[in-house]
């Protein structure tokens, strides 16, 4: 096990280097850069751009240097905690992200927990009562949850909240707390606003998880070892918990590789619709404005979390399911 983990950690280094090169190349593919985009926006609004100041900024941040040199400067900075400078916000990347990172993690963690709490009992009930009226009803609701995009559900809820209650359900806190330092009143306001984005973002994930748990659990319950245990008189509840349910959880563990980056990125489109103070809208805005250091740092962090998540899921799967081995051997 230890040898396998060390090998995977070593493999992560060239993997992340390759990803960093791809990210940097993609960020450089669009014509121009942030400064040229700013000049075009200023001219479109009828303003005159100070070309001398812009050229000084280009030279200050190394945009006049060769592409390869800028790449190694960017990667070397990240290794020492310097993620670069956001040109649009005129702040270091770490200062721009600020509280948005913690708010995103909180929304995503709560969404994951709520999703699991709802999906587990529904999926188990549907698998143990297949093709019943309850199963058909839950399946119908789940398909609706999968069919309706999260951002559309957010628009519908915002409309009815305004029509019925005359209030806006946007933001993660009251407007009086926007841009204010963290306080107990601000925390209470966040907790009051949190349940709406959690329910909206978790709708599709809950529906998909119910369907997968139902399918995996039904498949396990039809296998011979379950039939044998049932024939020997093992109690249904104990049989379900000890064998098929445990093996049906493999896909939960394998999803860790996608859950970790989702915790940071958040539901971008839904966050824009609800005006949430998370990192999703920040990432999309950085990509649109070619704020390369901010966007590139986000993408690299997501790649790092994905690699870590895949490693954790592989190890957890081997511990959960004895049929899975981390290293193969010859069979005689």
N, C-alpha and C positions, 0 to 999 in steps of 0.2 A: 504493500500500500504506500509506504513512504517513498519507495523508489519511483512508483508511478506518479505520485504527486510532484516530486522533484523534476521528473522528466517533463510533465505537463507545464510546470512553471518555466522551465528553460525554453520550451517551445513557444510560450507566450511572447517572449522577447522578439524573435523575428516576425511573429505574427503581427504584433502591434507596430513594429517598424514598417512592415508592408502596408498595413492599414493607414498609418500616418502619411506614407508617400502617396497612397491613393487619395486620401482626403485632401492633402495639399494640392495634388494635381487637379482634382475636381474643383476646388476653390479657385484655382487659377484659370480654369477653362473659359469662363465667360469673358467676353472682351472688356477691357478696361479694368478699373479697380474702384474702390470706395470713393476716392477723390474725384475721379471722372464722373461717377454717378452724382456726386454732390454738385459738381459744376453744371451738369445737365439740369438738375432740379432747380438750381438757383437761376439759371437762364430761362427756364420755363416759367418761373415766377416773376421774371423781369428784373432780377437783381444781378449786379455785377460781381463776379468772383475775383478775389485777390489772387492772381496767379502766382505772384512771388511768395505769398504765404503758403499756398498749396504746394508749391515746389519745395519749400523749406520743410514742410511736414513730410512730403514724400522722401526726402533725403534723411530726415530725422529717424523715420521708422524703417529705413532700409529698402524702400520700394525702387530705388535706383540701382540696386545691386542685382547680380545674377540670380536666377531662380534657385539654383542648387544651394547657393550660400544662404539665401533667405530660409530655405527649408531646414537646413541644419541649425540655423540660429533659432528657429521656431521650436524644433524638437529639443534642442539643448536647454532652452528656457523652461519648457514643461518639466524636464527632469529635475529642475531646482525649484519648482513651484511658481515659476513666472509664466503665466498663460497668455501674456501679451496685453495689448492695449485696445480697448474698444474705441474706434474713431467716432462712431455716431454718438455715444454717450460721453466721450472724452474722459473716460475713467479706466483704470485697470479692470480686466475681465473679472477678477475675483470680487471687486467692489460692485460691479454691475449685477452679478448674480445675486449676491447678498442674501436677503431673507427669502427671495424667490425659491432658492434651492430647498430650504427647509419647509416652506409651504407646499411645494410640489411633493416632497417626500411624505409629508403628513397626509395629503390628499390621496396619494397613491397607496400608502400603507393601509389607511382606513378602507379604501375601496377594495383592496385585495382581501382584507379580513372579512368585510361585509359580504363580498362575493362568495368566499368559502363558506361562511356561516349559512347563507341562503342556499347555495348549490348543493352542499353535502346532503342535508335531509331530503331535498327534493329529488336529487339523483338516486339516492338509495331507495326512496319510496317508488319511483318510477321503475327501477330495475327489479324490485321485489314484487311489484304488482303490475307486470307488463300487460299492456292492451286492456287495462281496466278504464273505467270512465275517468278516474283520477289521473291516470297516465295520459290519456288522450287530452284532458283539459290542460295539464301542465305542459304537455308537448306543444299544444296550440299557443299557449302564452309564451313559451320559449322561442317558438318560431317567429312570433311577432317581435320579440326582443331582438332577435338576430336580424330581422328584416328592416327595422327602423334604425337609421343611423343616429348616433348619439347627438350630433349637432342639431339634427332635425327635432329630436325629442326635446332638446334644450330650447329651441325656438318655440315649440308648442307650449311648453311649460311657462316660458317667459310671457307669452301672449295671454294665457289664461290667468296667470298671476296678476297681470296688469288689468285685465278685464274684471275679474272677480274680486280681487283684493286691493286693486289700485296701488300695487307695490312692484318694485323691481327685485328680481332674485339674482341679479348679477353681483359680481365681486365676491371675495372670500371674507370680507369684513365690512363694517359700516364705513360710509364715505368719510366720516370724521376721523377715522383711524388710518386712512391711506397716507403713506409716507411718514407716519409717526413711529417713534421707537416702541419696542415691545413692552407691553404692560399687562396687568391682570385684566383690565377692561377690554383691551384689544384681544387677548386670548379668549375671553368669553364671547366676544363678537365673532371671532373666527369659528369657534365651536357652534355658534348659532347658525352660521352660514354654510357650514361644512357639509351638512347632510344632503343638500340639493345637488352639488356637483358629484358627490359620492354615488348617489342613486342613479344619476344620469350616466356617468361614466361606467358604472358597474353593470348596467343593464345588459349590454351585449356580451360582456365577459361572463356574467352569471348564466345566461341562456346557453352559451357555448359550453361552459363547464358542466352544466346539467346534462347536456346531450352526450358529452364524452364519457362522463362518469356512468351514465346509464348504459351506454354501449359496452364499455369495458367490464362493468360489473355483471351484466347479463351474459357476456361471453365467458367470464370466469365461472359463473354459477352453473353453466351447462357442461363443464368439464368433468372428467371421470372422478377425480379426487373428491369433488363436492358431492357427487352422487353416492360415492362410497361412504363418506362421512355421514351423510343424511341417512343412509341405510343402516348404519351402526347406531343410530339413535342420538346423535349429537344434537343438542338444542339449537334451533334455528338461529337465535341471536348470537350465540357463541360461535357457531359455524360461520356466520356472516362476518363477524369481527376478526376472527383468527386467520381465516384463509382468503376467500375471494376479495373482500374489501381491501385488505392489505396489498394484494397484488394488483388490484385495479387502480391503486393510487400512483402507479408509475408515471402516468402522464402529468400528475401534479408536480412531481419532482422534476421531470424533464422540462417543465415550463419555467424553471428558475432562470434559465438562460435568457428568456425573454422578459421575465418579470423585473429583474434588476434594472435594465435600461429603461423600462417603462416607468419605473418609480421616479426617474429623473426627468425624462422627457415629458411625461404626462400626456393627456389627450389634447393635442395641439389645437385642432379645429374647435372642439367643444370649449376649450379654455378661451379662445378668441370670442366665441359667441357669448359666453357668460362673463367676459371681461375679468377672468381670474388672474390673480397676481402670481402666476406660476412661470416656470421656465419655458413652457411650450411656445407661447406667443413671442417670447424673447428670441428663441431659436429661429422661428420663421422670419421675424423681422431682420435678424442678422443675415440670413440667407438672401433675403430680398435686396438689402442694401449693400451686399458684398462686404460686410464687416467681418473680414476673414478670420481674424484672431478670435473673436467671440464665437463665430459659427464653428471654426475648426476645433476650438477647445471643447465645445459641446459634443461634437461628433466623436472626438477622441475619447472623451469620458464615457460616452455611450458604448463605444467599441470595447473599452477596458472592462466595463461592467458586464458586457455580453460574454467576454472570454472568461471572466471570473465566474459568472453564473453557470456557464457550461461545465466548468471544472467542478463546481459544487454539486451540480445535478448528477454528474457522472459518479462522483464518490458516494452521494446519498443513495443513488439507485443501486449501487453494488451492496450497500449496507442493508437496504430495505428488501431487496429481492435476491435470494441466494442463487437464483438461476443466472444472474448477471455476474460476469467476472471482468476485472479490470485488465487482465492479461491472459491471453489464450495459451494453451499448451497443447502438446501433441496427444492425441487420443489413440489408444491401442485397440 
